Amino acid sequence: MHTLSTRPDLAGESKSEPRTIQFGTDGFDEVLDALGSDTARTILRSVQTEPLTASEIAERADTSIQNASYHLRTLTDVGLIRVVDTVYSEKGCEMNLYYAVDTALLLETAQPEEYGDEY
């Protein structure tokens, strides 16, 4: 394992307002798809308390770096994880630090009348 430079202190970050995603929208489907596997949920949990590199996340999730990177991209694309900093190994390799977005997510279902003729 490579030694990392100083990691950011995220303890003082403010809480954000809940993000509401309504059933039937692209955002709803994308979030559910991103969280659809045990590995994705494990990855999200692993970065809720501290920022980690992709290799650290892969180790904690007991998966390959390639699989962890896939899930990190997906979780980042839907706004559940973000890159908070870049650190460097002793060998000078640049590595992103990933951290869970501190947000509440409200998944809201539509009422039957909102479906129109499709229901």
C-alpha positions, 0 to 999 in steps of 0.5 A: 500500500502506498502512503498518501499525502494529507487527506481532507478534513470533511467534518465541517461540511454542511448538511444539504437539503434532501434531494427528491426524485420522483418515480417514473423519471430518469433520475429515479431509475438511474439511482435505483440502477446505481444501487442495484447491486450489493457491491454498489451499496457496499461501496457507498457505505464504505465512503460514508465516514471517510474519503477513500481511494478506488483501491482502498474501496475495492479492498473494503468491498472485496472486489477488483479495482475495475469493478469498484471503478465501474460502480464509482463512476455510476454512483458519481454520475447519479450524485451519490458519491463525489471526488473530494480531493486528489492525493499522491502515492509515494511513487507520485501516482495521482489518486482521486479520493471518493466520499459519499454526498451528504444528502438525504434522498427521498424517492417519491412514488407517483399517484395512479392518476399521474400515470394517465392511460399507462396505469 
